[in-house]
Amino acid sequence: MSNEEQAERDANVGRDAATMLLALIDGVSPGVAYNIIGCMTVSVFTAIPFVNPRDAVDEFDHWAAYTRQLIADEIKERLQ
């Protein structure tokens, strides 16, 4: 499997998982939803066995910037 195919597969798995999680938290307050997402994010970035644990923070920064761009793109699309 090429890197591009792997990235596409990973993105699809992520979207499917997000859809399931959103169904599970349907109706909760935004504060509860943010806490769920935050706790899951901390769990993921602290569970990965980085050779240098500080790399987890760098990886998180890259993920946060990527996620922020996805949110901005979605908002722009909705406003058009």
PyMOL Python script that loads the backbone (N, CA, C, O; Angstrom):
from pymol import cmd

cmd.read_pdbstr("""\
ATOM      1  N   MET A   1       0.854  -1.175   0.000  1.00  0.00           N
ATOM      2  CA  MET A   1       0.000   0.000   0.000  1.00  0.00           C
ATOM      3  C   MET A   1       0.903   1.243   0.000  1.00  0.00           C
ATOM      4  O   MET A   1       1.836   1.338   0.798  1.00  0.00           O
ATOM      5  N   SER A   2       0.622   2.177  -0.888  1.00  0.00           N
ATOM      6  CA  SER A   2       1.426   3.397  -0.970  1.00  0.00           C
ATOM      7  C   SER A   2       1.122   4.317   0.217  1.00  0.00           C
ATOM      8  O   SER A   2       0.125   4.142   0.917  1.00  0.00           O
ATOM      9  N   ASN A   3       1.993   5.290   0.424  1.00  0.00           N
ATOM     10  CA  ASN A   3       1.769   6.261   1.501  1.00  0.00           C
ATOM     11  C   ASN A   3       0.465   7.020   1.300  1.00  0.00           C
ATOM     12  O   ASN A   3      -0.253   7.311   2.257  1.00  0.00           O
ATOM     13  N   GLU A   4       0.167   7.335   0.041  1.00  0.00           N
ATOM     14  CA  GLU A   4      -1.071   8.058  -0.260  1.00  0.00           C
ATOM     15  C   GLU A   4      -2.298   7.197   0.058  1.00  0.00           C
ATOM     16  O   GLU A   4      -3.276   7.689   0.621  1.00  0.00           O
ATOM     17  N   GLU A   5      -2.243   5.933  -0.300  1.00  0.00           N
ATOM     18  CA  GLU A   5      -3.351   5.016  -0.008  1.00  0.00           C
ATOM     19  C   GLU A   5      -3.502   4.833   1.505  1.00  0.00           C
ATOM     20  O   GLU A   5      -4.617   4.779   2.022  1.00  0.00           O
ATOM     21  N   GLN A   6      -2.378   4.738   2.202  1.00  0.00           N
ATOM     22  CA  GLN A   6      -2.422   4.590   3.661  1.00  0.00           C
ATOM     23  C   GLN A   6      -3.026   5.833   4.310  1.00  0.00           C
ATOM     24  O   GLN A   6      -3.832   5.730   5.234  1.00  0.00           O
ATOM     25  N   ALA A   7      -2.630   7.005   3.819  1.00  0.00           N
ATOM     26  CA  ALA A   7      -3.173   8.248   4.359  1.00  0.00           C
ATOM     27  C   ALA A   7      -4.674   8.342   4.113  1.00  0.00           C
ATOM     28  O   ALA A   7      -5.421   8.784   4.987  1.00  0.00           O
ATOM     29  N   GLU A   8      -5.118   7.928   2.927  1.00  0.00           N
ATOM     30  CA  GLU A   8      -6.550   7.949   2.624  1.00  0.00           C
ATOM     31  C   GLU A   8      -7.306   6.971   3.515  1.00  0.00           C
ATOM     32  O   GLU A   8      -8.380   7.296   4.023  1.00  0.00           O
ATOM     33  N   ARG A   9      -6.750   5.772   3.707  1.00  0.00           N
ATOM     34  CA  ARG A   9      -7.381   4.784   4.568  1.00  0.00           C
ATOM     35  C   ARG A   9      -7.462   5.304   6.003  1.00  0.00           C
ATOM     36  O   ARG A   9      -8.494   5.166   6.660  1.00  0.00           O
ATOM     37  N   ASP A  10      -6.373   5.900   6.485  1.00  0.00           N
ATOM     38  CA  ASP A  10      -6.363   6.449   7.841  1.00  0.00           C
ATOM     39  C   ASP A  10      -7.412   7.547   8.003  1.00  0.00           C
ATOM     40  O   ASP A  10      -8.096   7.619   9.024  1.00  0.00           O
ATOM     41  N   ALA A  11      -7.530   8.400   6.985  1.00  0.00           N
ATOM     42  CA  ALA A  11      -8.522   9.478   7.038  1.00  0.00           C
ATOM     43  C   ALA A  11      -9.935   8.908   7.086  1.00  0.00           C
ATOM     44  O   ALA A  11     -10.777   9.403   7.834  1.00  0.00           O
ATOM     45  N   ASN A  12     -10.198   7.882   6.301  1.00  0.00           N
ATOM     46  CA  ASN A  12     -11.526   7.252   6.306  1.00  0.00           C
ATOM     47  C   ASN A  12     -11.834   6.613   7.648  1.00  0.00           C
ATOM     48  O   ASN A  12     -12.949   6.739   8.154  1.00  0.00           O
ATOM     49  N   VAL A  13     -10.864   5.932   8.227  1.00  0.00           N
ATOM     50  CA  VAL A  13     -11.064   5.319   9.550  1.00  0.00           C
ATOM     51  C   VAL A  13     -11.353   6.415  10.570  1.00  0.00           C
ATOM     52  O   VAL A  13     -12.243   6.269  11.408  1.00  0.00           O
ATOM     53  N   GLY A  14     -10.603   7.506  10.498  1.00  0.00           N
ATOM     54  CA  GLY A  14     -10.822   8.624  11.422  1.00  0.00           C
ATOM     55  C   GLY A  14     -12.204   9.227  11.289  1.00  0.00           C
ATOM     56  O   GLY A  14     -12.861   9.511  12.291  1.00  0.00           O
ATOM     57  N   ARG A  15     -12.649   9.425  10.056  1.00  0.00           N
ATOM     58  CA  ARG A  15     -13.996   9.987   9.839  1.00  0.00           C
ATOM     59  C   ARG A  15     -15.074   9.040  10.355  1.00  0.00           C
ATOM     60  O   ARG A  15     -16.044   9.479  10.973  1.00  0.00           O
ATOM     61  N   ASP A  16     -14.907   7.747  10.105  1.00  0.00           N
ATOM     62  CA  ASP A  16     -15.886   6.769  10.587  1.00  0.00           C
ATOM     63  C   ASP A  16     -15.946   6.761  12.112  1.00  0.00           C
ATOM     64  O   ASP A  16     -17.029   6.720  12.695  1.00  0.00           O
ATOM     65  N   ALA A  17     -14.787   6.799  12.749  1.00  0.00           N
ATOM     66  CA  ALA A  17     -14.738   6.809  14.216  1.00  0.00           C
ATOM     67  C   ALA A  17     -15.372   8.094  14.759  1.00  0.00           C
ATOM     68  O   ALA A  17     -16.104   8.061  15.749  1.00  0.00           O
ATOM     69  N   ALA A  18     -15.090   9.216  14.111  1.00  0.00           N
ATOM     70  CA  ALA A  18     -15.667  10.485  14.556  1.00  0.00           C
ATOM     71  C   ALA A  18     -17.186  10.461  14.447  1.00  0.00           C
ATOM     72  O   ALA A  18     -17.882  10.958  15.333  1.00  0.00           O
ATOM     73  N   THR A  19     -17.698   9.890  13.375  1.00  0.00           N
ATOM     74  CA  THR A  19     -19.146   9.783  13.199  1.00  0.00           C
ATOM     75  C   THR A  19     -19.766   8.953  14.322  1.00  0.00           C
ATOM     76  O   THR A  19     -20.812   9.309  14.865  1.00  0.00           O
ATOM     77  N   MET A  20     -19.113   7.849  14.660  1.00  0.00           N
ATOM     78  CA  MET A  20     -19.615   7.012  15.768  1.00  0.00           C
ATOM     79  C   MET A  20     -19.594   7.774  17.086  1.00  0.00           C
ATOM     80  O   MET A  20     -20.560   7.734  17.848  1.00  0.00           O
ATOM     81  N   LEU A  21     -18.496   8.465  17.352  1.00  0.00           N
ATOM     82  CA  LEU A  21     -18.392   9.214  18.608  1.00  0.00           C
ATOM     83  C   LEU A  21     -19.421  10.328  18.684  1.00  0.00           C
ATOM     84  O   LEU A  21     -20.007  10.567  19.740  1.00  0.00           O
ATOM     85  N   LEU A  22     -19.642  11.009  17.569  1.00  0.00           N
ATOM     86  CA  LEU A  22     -20.647  12.070  17.569  1.00  0.00           C
ATOM     87  C   LEU A  22     -22.029  11.522  17.863  1.00  0.00           C
ATOM     88  O   LEU A  22     -22.816  12.165  18.558  1.00  0.00           O
ATOM     89  N   ALA A  23     -22.334  10.351  17.349  1.00  0.00           N
ATOM     90  CA  ALA A  23     -23.629   9.722  17.641  1.00  0.00           C
ATOM     91  C   ALA A  23     -23.742   9.402  19.130  1.00  0.00           C
ATOM     92  O   ALA A  23     -24.816   9.534  19.715  1.00  0.00           O
ATOM     93  N   LEU A  24     -22.641   8.985  19.738  1.00  0.00           N
ATOM     94  CA  LEU A  24     -22.663   8.641  21.158  1.00  0.00           C
ATOM     95  C   LEU A  24     -22.849   9.857  22.057  1.00  0.00           C
ATOM     96  O   LEU A  24     -23.447   9.750  23.127  1.00  0.00           O
ATOM     97  N   ILE A  25     -22.338  11.021  21.628  1.00  0.00           N
ATOM     98  CA  ILE A  25     -22.430  12.205  22.480  1.00  0.00           C
ATOM     99  C   ILE A  25     -23.533  13.161  22.033  1.00  0.00           C
ATOM    100  O   ILE A  25     -23.610  14.292  22.513  1.00  0.00           O
ATOM    101  N   ASP A  26     -24.376  12.713  21.126  1.00  0.00           N
ATOM    102  CA  ASP A  26     -25.473  13.542  20.633  1.00  0.00           C
ATOM    103  C   ASP A  26     -26.324  14.025  21.806  1.00  0.00           C
ATOM    104  O   ASP A  26     -26.796  13.224  22.614  1.00  0.00           O
ATOM    105  N   GLY A  27     -26.511  15.320  21.890  1.00  0.00           N
ATOM    106  CA  GLY A  27     -27.369  15.886  22.916  1.00  0.00           C
ATOM    107  C   GLY A  27     -26.632  16.370  24.153  1.00  0.00           C
ATOM    108  O   GLY A  27     -27.240  17.032  24.994  1.00  0.00           O
ATOM    109  N   VAL A  28     -25.347  16.069  24.298  1.00  0.00           N
ATOM    110  CA  VAL A  28     -24.625  16.569  25.471  1.00  0.00           C
ATOM    111  C   VAL A  28     -24.264  18.028  25.236  1.00  0.00           C
ATOM    112  O   VAL A  28     -24.257  18.509  24.103  1.00  0.00           O
ATOM    113  N   SER A  29     -23.966  18.713  26.317  1.00  0.00           N
ATOM    114  CA  SER A  29     -23.604  20.126  26.196  1.00  0.00           C
ATOM    115  C   SER A  29     -22.242  20.258  25.516  1.00  0.00           C
ATOM    116  O   SER A  29     -21.443  19.322  25.532  1.00  0.00           O
ATOM    117  N   PRO A  30     -21.980  21.425  24.918  1.00  0.00           N
ATOM    118  CA  PRO A  30     -20.664  21.630  24.299  1.00  0.00           C
ATOM    119  C   PRO A  30     -19.520  21.409  25.291  1.00  0.00           C
ATOM    120  O   PRO A  30     -18.480  20.866  24.917  1.00  0.00           O
ATOM    121  N   GLY A  31     -19.696  21.816  26.535  1.00  0.00           N
ATOM    122  CA  GLY A  31     -18.646  21.628  27.539  1.00  0.00           C
ATOM    123  C   GLY A  31     -18.315  20.163  27.753  1.00  0.00           C
ATOM    124  O   GLY A  31     -17.144  19.799  27.861  1.00  0.00           O
ATOM    125  N   VAL A  32     -19.336  19.322  27.815  1.00  0.00           N
ATOM    126  CA  VAL A  32     -19.109  17.885  27.973  1.00  0.00           C
ATOM    127  C   VAL A  32     -18.423  17.327  26.728  1.00  0.00           C
ATOM    128  O   VAL A  32     -17.491  16.530  26.834  1.00  0.00           O
ATOM    129  N   ALA A  33     -18.883  17.743  25.555  1.00  0.00           N
ATOM    130  CA  ALA A  33     -18.267  17.275  24.306  1.00  0.00           C
ATOM    131  C   ALA A  33     -16.800  17.674  24.253  1.00  0.00           C
ATOM    132  O   ALA A  33     -15.958  16.858  23.876  1.00  0.00           O
ATOM    133  N   TYR A  34     -16.471  18.914  24.622  1.00  0.00           N
ATOM    134  CA  TYR A  34     -15.073  19.362  24.622  1.00  0.00           C
ATOM    135  C   TYR A  34     -14.245  18.543  25.604  1.00  0.00           C
ATOM    136  O   TYR A  34     -13.103  18.193  25.306  1.00  0.00           O
ATOM    137  N   ASN A  35     -14.803  18.234  26.765  1.00  0.00           N
ATOM    138  CA  ASN A  35     -14.074  17.424  27.753  1.00  0.00           C
ATOM    139  C   ASN A  35     -13.809  16.020  27.221  1.00  0.00           C
ATOM    140  O   ASN A  35     -12.722  15.478  27.422  1.00  0.00           O
ATOM    141  N   ILE A  36     -14.783  15.431  26.552  1.00  0.00           N
ATOM    142  CA  ILE A  36     -14.598  14.096  25.981  1.00  0.00           C
ATOM    143  C   ILE A  36     -13.478  14.130  24.945  1.00  0.00           C
ATOM    144  O   ILE A  36     -12.569  13.299  24.971  1.00  0.00           O
ATOM    145  N   ILE A  37     -13.553  15.094  24.040  1.00  0.00           N
ATOM    146  CA  ILE A  37     -12.537  15.210  22.993  1.00  0.00           C
ATOM    147  C   ILE A  37     -11.165  15.491  23.609  1.00  0.00           C
ATOM    148  O   ILE A  37     -10.165  14.909  23.190  1.00  0.00           O
ATOM    149  N   GLY A  38     -11.119  16.365  24.585  1.00  0.00           N
ATOM    150  CA  GLY A  38      -9.848  16.690  25.240  1.00  0.00           C
ATOM    151  C   GLY A  38      -9.229  15.492  25.934  1.00  0.00           C
ATOM    152  O   GLY A  38      -8.031  15.241  25.796  1.00  0.00           O
ATOM    153  N   CYS A  39     -10.036  14.754  26.679  1.00  0.00           N
ATOM    154  CA  CYS A  39      -9.523  13.572  27.380  1.00  0.00           C
ATOM    155  C   CYS A  39      -9.037  12.512  26.396  1.00  0.00           C
ATOM    156  O   CYS A  39      -8.010  11.875  26.626  1.00  0.00           O
ATOM    157  N   MET A  40      -9.758  12.326  25.323  1.00  0.00           N
ATOM    158  CA  MET A  40      -9.330  11.355  24.314  1.00  0.00           C
ATOM    159  C   MET A  40      -8.024  11.795  23.662  1.00  0.00           C
ATOM    160  O   MET A  40      -7.142  10.973  23.414  1.00  0.00           O
ATOM    161  N   THR A  41      -7.902  13.080  23.388  1.00  0.00           N
ATOM    162  CA  THR A  41      -6.687  13.597  22.766  1.00  0.00           C
ATOM    163  C   THR A  41      -5.485  13.390  23.671  1.00  0.00           C
ATOM    164  O   THR A  41      -4.434  12.940  23.214  1.00  0.00           O
ATOM    165  N   VAL A  42      -5.630  13.712  24.944  1.00  0.00           N
ATOM    166  CA  VAL A  42      -4.538  13.498  25.903  1.00  0.00           C
ATOM    167  C   VAL A  42      -4.179  12.023  25.959  1.00  0.00           C
ATOM    168  O   VAL A  42      -2.999  11.671  25.962  1.00  0.00           O
ATOM    169  N   SER A  43      -5.176  11.167  26.002  1.00  0.00           N
ATOM    170  CA  SER A  43      -4.927   9.724  26.064  1.00  0.00           C
ATOM    171  C   SER A  43      -4.152   9.231  24.848  1.00  0.00           C
ATOM    172  O   SER A  43      -3.226   8.431  24.981  1.00  0.00           O
ATOM    173  N   VAL A  44      -4.528   9.707  23.669  1.00  0.00           N
ATOM    174  CA  VAL A  44      -3.846   9.274  22.442  1.00  0.00           C
ATOM    175  C   VAL A  44      -2.395   9.745  22.436  1.00  0.00           C
ATOM    176  O   VAL A  44      -1.486   8.951  22.194  1.00  0.00           O
ATOM    177  N   PHE A  45      -2.174  11.025  22.701  1.00  0.00           N
ATOM    178  CA  PHE A  45      -0.821  11.563  22.595  1.00  0.00           C
ATOM    179  C   PHE A  45       0.099  11.126  23.731  1.00  0.00           C
ATOM    180  O   PHE A  45       1.319  11.232  23.609  1.00  0.00           O
ATOM    181  N   THR A  46      -0.462  10.641  24.827  1.00  0.00           N
ATOM    182  CA  THR A  46       0.392  10.134  25.902  1.00  0.00           C
ATOM    183  C   THR A  46       0.539   8.616  25.847  1.00  0.00           C
ATOM    184  O   THR A  46       1.396   8.059  26.533  1.00  0.00           O
ATOM    185  N   ALA A  47      -0.274   7.942  25.049  1.00  0.00           N
ATOM    186  CA  ALA A  47      -0.184   6.485  24.933  1.00  0.00           C
ATOM    187  C   ALA A  47       0.810   6.051  23.858  1.00  0.00           C
ATOM    188  O   ALA A  47       1.334   4.938  23.915  1.00  0.00           O
ATOM    189  N   ILE A  48       1.072   6.910  22.886  1.00  0.00           N
ATOM    190  CA  ILE A  48       2.003   6.571  21.810  1.00  0.00           C
ATOM    191  C   ILE A  48       3.414   6.510  22.400  1.00  0.00           C
ATOM    192  O   ILE A  48       3.848   7.452  23.063  1.00  0.00           O
ATOM    193  N   PRO A  49       4.127   5.416  22.164  1.00  0.00           N
ATOM    194  CA  PRO A  49       5.470   5.278  22.756  1.00  0.00           C
ATOM    195  C   PRO A  49       6.549   6.033  21.962  1.00  0.00           C
ATOM    196  O   PRO A  49       7.320   5.423  21.221  1.00  0.00           O
ATOM    197  N   PHE A  50       6.595   7.344  22.120  1.00  0.00           N
ATOM    198  CA  PHE A  50       7.618   8.141  21.446  1.00  0.00           C
ATOM    199  C   PHE A  50       8.988   7.830  22.049  1.00  0.00           C
ATOM    200  O   PHE A  50       9.110   7.636  23.259  1.00  0.00           O
ATOM    201  N   VAL A  51      10.014   7.784  21.202  1.00  0.00           N
ATOM    202  CA  VAL A  51      11.381   7.572  21.696  1.00  0.00           C
ATOM    203  C   VAL A  51      11.735   8.707  22.650  1.00  0.00           C
ATOM    204  O   VAL A  51      12.269   8.479  23.735  1.00  0.00           O
ATOM    205  N   ASN A  52      11.433   9.918  22.235  1.00  0.00           N
ATOM    206  CA  ASN A  52      11.611  11.090  23.096  1.00  0.00           C
ATOM    207  C   ASN A  52      10.215  11.574  23.467  1.00  0.00           C
ATOM    208  O   ASN A  52       9.483  12.067  22.608  1.00  0.00           O
ATOM    209  N   PRO A  53       9.838  11.438  24.733  1.00  0.00           N
ATOM    210  CA  PRO A  53       8.467  11.823  25.120  1.00  0.00           C
ATOM    211  C   PRO A  53       8.082  13.249  24.740  1.00  0.00           C
ATOM    212  O   PRO A  53       6.904  13.533  24.527  1.00  0.00           O
ATOM    213  N   ARG A  54       9.055  14.143  24.654  1.00  0.00           N
ATOM    214  CA  ARG A  54       8.731  15.530  24.260  1.00  0.00           C
ATOM    215  C   ARG A  54       8.256  15.609  22.817  1.00  0.00           C
ATOM    216  O   ARG A  54       7.616  16.584  22.421  1.00  0.00           O
ATOM    217  N   ASP A  55       8.570  14.582  22.033  1.00  0.00           N
ATOM    218  CA  ASP A  55       8.079  14.561  20.646  1.00  0.00           C
ATOM    219  C   ASP A  55       6.557  14.518  20.601  1.00  0.00           C
ATOM    220  O   ASP A  55       5.954  14.933  19.611  1.00  0.00           O
ATOM    221  N   ALA A  56       5.934  14.022  21.661  1.00  0.00           N
ATOM    222  CA  ALA A  56       4.470  13.983  21.718  1.00  0.00           C
ATOM    223  C   ALA A  56       3.896  15.395  21.624  1.00  0.00           C
ATOM    224  O   ALA A  56       2.869  15.610  20.980  1.00  0.00           O
ATOM    225  N   VAL A  57       4.556  16.348  22.262  1.00  0.00           N
ATOM    226  CA  VAL A  57       4.082  17.727  22.227  1.00  0.00           C
ATOM    227  C   VAL A  57       4.237  18.300  20.814  1.00  0.00           C
ATOM    228  O   VAL A  57       3.341  18.984  20.319  1.00  0.00           O
ATOM    229  N   ASP A  58       5.368  18.021  20.169  1.00  0.00           N
ATOM    230  CA  ASP A  58       5.552  18.491  18.790  1.00  0.00           C
ATOM    231  C   ASP A  58       4.511  17.869  17.863  1.00  0.00           C
ATOM    232  O   ASP A  58       3.935  18.557  17.020  1.00  0.00           O
ATOM    233  N   GLU A  59       4.276  16.586  18.019  1.00  0.00           N
ATOM    234  CA  GLU A  59       3.279  15.904  17.190  1.00  0.00           C
ATOM    235  C   GLU A  59       1.892  16.484  17.445  1.00  0.00           C
ATOM    236  O   GLU A  59       1.109  16.668  16.513  1.00  0.00           O
ATOM    237  N   PHE A  60       1.591  16.772  18.710  1.00  0.00           N
ATOM    238  CA  PHE A  60       0.308  17.389  19.043  1.00  0.00           C
ATOM    239  C   PHE A  60       0.183  18.745  18.359  1.00  0.00           C
ATOM    240  O   PHE A  60      -0.873  19.066  17.813  1.00  0.00           O
ATOM    241  N   ASP A  61       1.256  19.550  18.383  1.00  0.00           N
ATOM    242  CA  ASP A  61       1.211  20.867  17.742  1.00  0.00           C
ATOM    243  C   ASP A  61       0.894  20.744  16.248  1.00  0.00           C
ATOM    244  O   ASP A  61       0.103  21.520  15.712  1.00  0.00           O
ATOM    245  N   HIS A  62       1.513  19.769  15.582  1.00  0.00           N
ATOM    246  CA  HIS A  62       1.228  19.551  14.164  1.00  0.00           C
ATOM    247  C   HIS A  62      -0.231  19.131  13.970  1.00  0.00           C
ATOM    248  O   HIS A  62      -0.910  19.620  13.067  1.00  0.00           O
ATOM    249  N   TRP A  63      -0.703  18.224  14.821  1.00  0.00           N
ATOM    250  CA  TRP A  63      -2.085  17.756  14.731  1.00  0.00           C
ATOM    251  C   TRP A  63      -3.063  18.908  14.987  1.00  0.00           C
ATOM    252  O   TRP A  63      -4.069  19.039  14.289  1.00  0.00           O
ATOM    253  N   ALA A  64      -2.766  19.732  15.980  1.00  0.00           N
ATOM    254  CA  ALA A  64      -3.657  20.849  16.315  1.00  0.00           C
ATOM    255  C   ALA A  64      -3.755  21.836  15.152  1.00  0.00           C
ATOM    256  O   ALA A  64      -4.842  22.321  14.837  1.00  0.00           O
ATOM    257  N   ALA A  65      -2.624  22.132  14.517  1.00  0.00           N
ATOM    258  CA  ALA A  65      -2.637  23.045  13.369  1.00  0.00           C
ATOM    259  C   ALA A  65      -3.425  22.441  12.210  1.00  0.00           C
ATOM    260  O   ALA A  65      -4.204  23.134  11.555  1.00  0.00           O
ATOM    261  N   TYR A  66      -3.221  21.156  11.960  1.00  0.00           N
ATOM    262  CA  TYR A  66      -3.958  20.454  10.900  1.00  0.00           C
ATOM    263  C   TYR A  66      -5.457  20.478  11.191  1.00  0.00           C
ATOM    264  O   TYR A  66      -6.265  20.760  10.306  1.00  0.00           O
ATOM    265  N   THR A  67      -5.819  20.182  12.433  1.00  0.00           N
ATOM    266  CA  THR A  67      -7.230  20.141  12.825  1.00  0.00           C
ATOM    267  C   THR A  67      -7.857  21.530  12.742  1.00  0.00           C
ATOM    268  O   THR A  67      -9.001  21.674  12.313  1.00  0.00           O
ATOM    269  N   ARG A  68      -7.112  22.545  13.149  1.00  0.00           N
ATOM    270  CA  ARG A  68      -7.603  23.910  13.072  1.00  0.00           C
ATOM    271  C   ARG A  68      -7.914  24.280  11.616  1.00  0.00           C
ATOM    272  O   ARG A  68      -8.925  24.921  11.331  1.00  0.00           O
ATOM    273  N   GLN A  69      -7.037  23.870  10.708  1.00  0.00           N
ATOM    274  CA  GLN A  69      -7.267  24.159   9.287  1.00  0.00           C
ATOM    275  C   GLN A  69      -8.513  23.440   8.771  1.00  0.00           C
ATOM    276  O   GLN A  69      -9.278  24.004   7.990  1.00  0.00           O
ATOM    277  N   LEU A  70      -8.717  22.191   9.208  1.00  0.00           N
ATOM    278  CA  LEU A  70      -9.924  21.464   8.811  1.00  0.00           C
ATOM    279  C   LEU A  70     -11.184  22.193   9.283  1.00  0.00           C
ATOM    280  O   LEU A  70     -12.165  22.295   8.547  1.00  0.00           O
ATOM    281  N   ILE A  71     -11.144  22.693  10.507  1.00  0.00           N
ATOM    282  CA  ILE A  71     -12.290  23.432  11.053  1.00  0.00           C
ATOM    283  C   ILE A  71     -12.514  24.716  10.255  1.00  0.00           C
ATOM    284  O   ILE A  71     -13.648  25.034   9.894  1.00  0.00           O
ATOM    285  N   ALA A  72     -11.443  25.448   9.980  1.00  0.00           N
ATOM    286  CA  ALA A  72     -11.556  26.698   9.215  1.00  0.00           C
ATOM    287  C   ALA A  72     -12.125  26.433   7.826  1.00  0.00           C
ATOM    288  O   ALA A  72     -12.980  27.180   7.349  1.00  0.00           O
ATOM    289  N   ASP A  73     -11.652  25.370   7.177  1.00  0.00           N
ATOM    290  CA  ASP A  73     -12.163  25.039   5.845  1.00  0.00           C
ATOM    291  C   ASP A  73     -13.646  24.691   5.893  1.00  0.00           C
ATOM    292  O   ASP A  73     -14.409  25.100   5.018  1.00  0.00           O
ATOM    293  N   GLU A  74     -14.055  23.939   6.909  1.00  0.00           N
ATOM    294  CA  GLU A  74     -15.467  23.557   7.047  1.00  0.00           C
ATOM    295  C   GLU A  74     -16.343  24.780   7.271  1.00  0.00           C
ATOM    296  O   GLU A  74     -17.423  24.892   6.692  1.00  0.00           O
ATOM    297  N   ILE A  75     -15.879  25.691   8.106  1.00  0.00           N
ATOM    298  CA  ILE A  75     -16.646  26.913   8.380  1.00  0.00           C
ATOM    299  C   ILE A  75     -16.752  27.760   7.127  1.00  0.00           C
ATOM    300  O   ILE A  75     -17.830  28.264   6.813  1.00  0.00           O
ATOM    301  N   LYS A  76     -15.636  27.927   6.395  1.00  0.00           N
ATOM    302  CA  LYS A  76     -15.659  28.702   5.148  1.00  0.00           C
ATOM    303  C   LYS A  76     -16.649  28.107   4.162  1.00  0.00           C
ATOM    304  O   LYS A  76     -17.405  28.828   3.512  1.00  0.00           O
ATOM    305  N   GLU A  77     -16.635  26.783   4.059  1.00  0.00           N
ATOM    306  CA  GLU A  77     -17.541  26.106   3.129  1.00  0.00           C
ATOM    307  C   GLU A  77     -18.997  26.339   3.519  1.00  0.00           C
ATOM    308  O   GLU A  77     -19.847  26.557   2.655  1.00  0.00           O
ATOM    309  N   ARG A  78     -19.282  26.293   4.808  1.00  0.00           N
ATOM    310  CA  ARG A  78     -20.666  26.516   5.270  1.00  0.00           C
ATOM    311  C   ARG A  78     -21.134  27.941   5.018  1.00  0.00           C
ATOM    312  O   ARG A  78     -22.320  28.180   4.789  1.00  0.00           O
ATOM    313  N   LEU A  79     -20.198  28.890   5.062  1.00  0.00           N
ATOM    314  CA  LEU A  79     -20.556  30.290   4.873  1.00  0.00           C
ATOM    315  C   LEU A  79     -20.751  30.684   3.416  1.00  0.00           C
ATOM    316  O   LEU A  79     -21.266  31.765   3.130  1.00  0.00           O
ATOM    317  N   GLN A  80     -20.344  29.819   2.492  1.00  0.00           N
ATOM    318  CA  GLN A  80     -20.484  30.141   1.067  1.00  0.00           C
ATOM    319  C   GLN A  80     -21.878  29.843   0.573  1.00  0.00           C
ATOM    320  O   GLN A  80     -22.174  30.053  -0.603  1.00  0.00           O
TER     321      GLN A  80
END
""", "prot")
cmd.dss("prot")
cmd.show_as("cartoon", "prot")
cmd.util.cbc("prot")
cmd.orient("prot")
